[in-house]
Amino acid sequence: MVVALISAAQLEMARSGIEIEQLEFGATPATLYTVTTEPESLVLVSHGFAGSRQMMEAISLTLARAGHAVVAFDYLGHGRNERTLSPEINDLTGTTEDLVQQTLDVAEQAVALVGPNRIALVGHSMATDVVIRAAARLPNVQSVAAISMYSDAVTKDHPGRLLIMSGAYETRLRAIALDAVGQIGERAENITVRTGEIERRAVPAPWAGHVGVLWSGVTSAEIAAWLGEPATPASTGPWIALLLTSIILLFWPLAACLPAAPFRPGPTLRTSAIASVLPAPVAALASLAGPSALGLAGFGALALCFATWGALALAVLRPALHLNRSGVWAGAFILAWGLLVFALALDRYAAAFVPTGPRLAVMLLLTPAMLIFALADRVMVQDHHFAIRFVLRIPFCAALLGAMVAQPSGIGMLFTTLPVLVLFLLVYGTI
């Protein structure tokens, strides 16, 4: 509890002295960070795929303290943005152009609001390609900082001033960064290469990967120096890790206060195997009917898949199904702790988590289906060895993958949910 309180206090102190204002540019939610009424320049900070403004806040706070007006915003389909992301991810006139146009619109409205004509762009991962393309169409762009960059739009003439940050563990992206520097001079890291008015610099952030690079002090310090004056980086990453870890650790003593459930024997291995295998193809067929039946960008199909497998598996496992009041109280406790404590801390300091707009409807649709699925899964694996638990979960995951392959236009985009499901089963399904 002490660690959690100290961590939260440190994270709030990182924001002290900075005016933080929540805005909307059209339908785009954004946050403005300022410490002065006469900022040196306007910096647009944009996140990567599945990211949000919160994930970029260490950089935003650092740049605000360096004297810039910083605008961080949520792309289509991300964070608090209620508009959906186009599925045309392989078409430059599709998703990429939508995000470039959104960046241009935010820049125009931010300049009108904040004032400085000098603009700098900062982007991570997916956003690196977007901000580099947007920089070619925006007037008065002084510098671009690309974090974990991959983009075909980098040439020997564009962008004029480009800083490329990578995590030390991002071997492939570090090579891409060196290629961009090598277009105009020596192919080396940690030096600034100049040819005429073109400047390039590639820097690896130590002990960081594709996500950790955002909280690296080296990343924030390098970007601040590249855009103007050096600044002390906002060191929020370690405090976020301590806060979330302490909340998790507090779960154990609190859970010990729950009433103990009476022991009930689990199903036989034969029954569990039947419950695992038989519902899987039926669930896959149900998911193929989902897009037309429920819509919601394929998540209706996912809900049908979970609910169908869970209901059929529970029918097979019914003799081993025992519900009791202690289980109900345990479920209510887990929901309260997860949604009212951990999730709110995560949402405020690290990454957008609270669902809004169409994502709220998706959550409401998936929740009952997922509860049926999770209950069936819990009963199916009870009293079995870890290796057997692993094998019992393969048929469902294989069936879901098969459905995605069979209907890529309808539910194929949900491929990103499959690793999340596997992680869910490995972590929560093992506890």
N, C-alpha and C positions, 0 to 999 in steps of 0.2 A: 504493500500500500504506500509506503514511504517513497519507493522508487517511482511508482506511478504518479504520485503527486509532484515529486521533484521534476520528473520528465515533462509533465503537462505544464508546469510553471516555466521551465526552460523554453518550451516551444512557444508559449505566449510571450515570453520576453524577447524572443527573436522577432516578434512582430511589433514590439514597442517602439514608439517614435515614428512609425510608418503609417500614413493614412491609407487605409484599405477600404475601397468603395466597390460595392457590387453593382454592375451595370448591365445593360442589354443594348447591343448594337443591332437594331432590327430584331431578329429572332435569335441572335447569338448571345448567350450569357458570357459575361467577361468580368474580370477583376482588375481594378486600377490601383497600382501601388505608387505612392509619391511621398517624398519628404520635403519637397520645396515647391513653391509656386512658380519658379522659373527653372524647369528641368533642362538639363543639358541636351537631351534628345528624347525621342519617343522610341521605346523598344517594344516590339511585338513578340511575345513568347508563346510558342505553340507546341503542343504535345504530340507524342507518337500514337500509333495504333493501339486502341484499348486504353489509352492514357486519359489525362484530364488536367485541368489547371492546377489541382492540388499537387500532382506529381512534379510540377515544375516550380513549386513555390520557393524552394531553397535558392534557385537561380533568380527568381523574381525579387525576393527580398534583398539579395545581394546587390542587384542592379539598382534597386530603388535607393539603397543607402549610398550608392555611388553617384547619385544625383540625377538619375534618369526617371522619366515617367514610364512606368512599365504597365503594359496591358497584356494580360494572359487570358486566353479565351478557349472555349470548348468547341471542337470541330463537330460537324454534323454526326449525329449518332453517338456522341461521346459525352461523358460528364453530365451536366445539367441541360445539354442541348436536346430539345424534344424532337427535333427533325431527324429523319432517318438518313443513314448513309447509303449512297447509291451502290448497288452490287457490281457495277461495271468497273471492277478494280484493275482489269488488264487493258483498259482503253483510256488513252490520255485525254480523250474528249468526254470521258465519263466521270468516275470518282475523282481523279486527280484534278480535272478542270473545275469540278464543283468546289473542291477545297481551296484551289488557287483563287477562284472568284470570291469565296467567302473571306479569305485572307485580305484580298484587295478591298472588299467592302468594309471590313473591320478597320483597316488602315485608314481609309478615307474618313470614316466617322470618328476615329480616335484622334486624328490630326485636327479635325474641326473642333473637338472637345478640349483637347489638351493644349494644342498650340504649336509646339516646335515642328518645324518643317523637316529637320534632320531625322531620318528614320533608320533604325537597325532592326534586323530580323534574327530571331533565335528559334531554332526548331530541333526536335528530337526524332530520330528514326524516320517514320513515315513522313513527318513534317519537313524533313530536310529537303526532299525533292520538291515539296510544295513551296517552301519559302524561297528556294533558289529560283524557281520558275516565277514566283510572284515578284521577286526583286527585279527581274527583267522588265516588268510592266509597271513598276512603281517609280514615281519621281523622287529624287533626293534620298535614295537609299545609300547610306554611308558604308555600312558593314553588314556582313552575314556571319552568324555563328551556327555551324551545323554539328549536332551531337549524334554520334553513331550514324554517319552519313552514308547513304547510297542514292545516287542520282545521275541520270544520263544527261542532265542539263548543264553540268559543269564543263566549261570549255576553257581554253587558255586565255580568253578575254572576259569571261563572266563566271562568277561575280567578281567585282573589282577588288574587294577586300574580303577574304574568306578565311575564317578560323574553323578548323575541323577538330573536334574533340571525339575521342573514342575511349572505351573502357580498355584497360590493359589486356583483358582476356578476349577482346573482340578481334581476333587475328585477321579474319577476312576483311572486316571494316577498316582496320588499321592499314591494310594493304591498299584499299580503295582511297583512303586519305592520302597515302604517299603518292599514289598515281596522280591525284589532283594537284599536289604540290609539285610533282615532277613535270607537269605540263609547262611550268614556267621557269624551272630551275632545278636545284639540287633536290634529289628525292630523299629527304631526311626529316626526322621528327625533332621537335623542340627548338627549331630555328625558324625565323621569319624569312621567307624567300620573296624577293622583289624583282620585278621586271617592268620598268616604266612605272605606271600607276597601278599595276596589278600586284597584290600582296597575298601570300598564302602562308598558313602556319598549321601544322598538324601536331597535336599533343595527346599522348595517352594518359588517362587518369589511372594512377596505380591502384591495384587491388579492386578493380571495378569491372563489371560486366555491362550488359546492355541496359539494365535498369539501374544498377547501383551507380553508374556514371552520373546520374542526375543529382545524387546527393554527395558526390565527391567535392571536397573543398577545392581541389585543383581545377575542376570544371568551372565552378562559379568564379574563382579568382582569375582564371585565364580569360573567361568571357568578359568580365568587368574591365580587365586591362586592355583587351582588344577593342572594346567599345568606347573607352575613354580613360578614366582614372582608375588605378588599382583600388580594390576594396577588400575589406575583411569578409570572407565568405560566411554566409549564414549556415552554421553547423547544426542542421536539424535532423539529419539522417540518424546519427547514433541515438538521439533522444526519442525519435519515433520508434526505433527498434526496441529501446528499453521500455517505453510506454506499452507497446503492444505485447511484448513478452511478459511484462509484469501482470497485465490483465489476464493473460492466458494462465500464468502460474497461480494466480489467485483463484482460479477455477477449482483446483484440487481441494483446498481446505473447505471451500464453500460446498462443493459437491459431497464432501464427507458428512455434511449435515442432513442430506436427504435420507428419507426412510429407506431401509434396505428392502429390496424386493425378494419375495420367497423364491427359492431355487426351483426351477422347472427344467426337466430334461429337454434337450433340443431334439430335432428330427434325426432320423437315421441318415446315413450317407446316401442310401438308395433314394430316400424321399427327397433329400436336398438336390440330388442329381436330376431327378425328374422335374423338380420345380425350377431348376436352372435351365434345362434344355428345352422342354416342351413349349413354354410360353415365348421363347425367343423369336422363332419365325413368325408367330402370330403378331407379336409386337412390332416386328419389322413391317409386315403388311399393313398394320394399322397406321404406322407412321407415314406410309406412302399415300394414304388417303388424307392425311392431315392437312397439307397445304390448301386443298380445295375446301376442306371441311371447316377449318378453324382460322386459316390465314396466319396473321401476325408473323410474317417473314420466316415461316418455317417452324416457329416455336410451338405452334399448335400441333404440328407433327410430333415434336419432341414430347409434348404433354401426353398425347395419345400413346406414344411408345412406352413411356414410363408407367402410365396408368394401366395399360393393357397387360404388360408384363407383371406388374405388381399384383393386380387383381387375380390373374390366373395362377401365379405362384402361391398367393395366399390360399387359394382354393385347394391346391395340392398340400400345402403345409398346415391346413386348418387344425389337425389334431395336436400340433406342437405350438399353436398360437395361444398365448396366455396374456391377457391384459389385466393390469391392476392399477390401483390409484397411485401408487408410488411412481409408476411409469408416467402417468399423466403429470404429476407434479414435477418429475424430472424433466419432462419435455417443456413444460412452462418455464422452468428455471433456465434451461439451456437457451430458449428463445429470448428471454429477458436479458440474460447476460450477453448473448451474442448480438442482439439487435439494439439494445439500449446502451450498452457499454462499449464493447469492442468495435462494433460497426460505426458508431458515432465518432469514436476516437480516430478510427481509420479514415472516415470520410472528412473529418476536419483537417487532419494533418498530413495524410499520405496519398490518398487516391479517392476519387469519387466512388461512393458505394451505395448511397441512398437512392433508390430508383425513382425516376420522375417520368412524366409523359408516357409514351408507349411502353417504356421499360417497366413501369408500374403495372400496366395491364399484363405484360408477359409474366411478371413475378406472381401476380394473383392467379394466373392461369396455371403456371408450373407448380405452385406450392402444393395444392392438394394431390396432384399427380405424383409429385416427388415424395410426399409423405407416404402414400400407398407403396411406392417403389421401395423406399427406405425401410419401411416396416417389414415388407416381404424379404428384403435382403438380410435384415437383422436376424429374422427367424431362420432363414435358410442356412446361414453360416454359423449359427450358435453351436458351441461345443465342438467345432471342427478345428483342425490344425490350420495354421496360417497358410501353408502351401495349398491345402484343400480349399480354403476360402478364396485364394487367388484363382484357382482353376474354375471354381463354381461361378465366378463372375465373368469369365471369358465369353460364354455364349451370348449374353445380352450385349456386351460391347461389340462383339463381332456382328451381331444382327443389326445394331444401329449403324455401324460403319457400312455394312452392305446396303442398307436403305439409302444412305447418303450417296454411295457410288451409283446406285440404280436410278436415283432421281436428283442429279446434281443441280438442275435448274430450280427445283422446288425446295430441297432441304440440304443440298450440298454445301451451302454457305455455313451450315452448322458444324462443319468440321472442327471449328475452333472450340466447340463445346466438348468434343470427345476427350482431349487430354485433360480438360477440367474435370470431367466425370471420372476418369481414371485416377486423377489425384484425389478426388473426393472419396473414392472407394478405398484407396491406399491409406489415407489419413483417417477420416472419420469412420470408415468401415472397419478399420483395424482396432480402434480404441475399445 
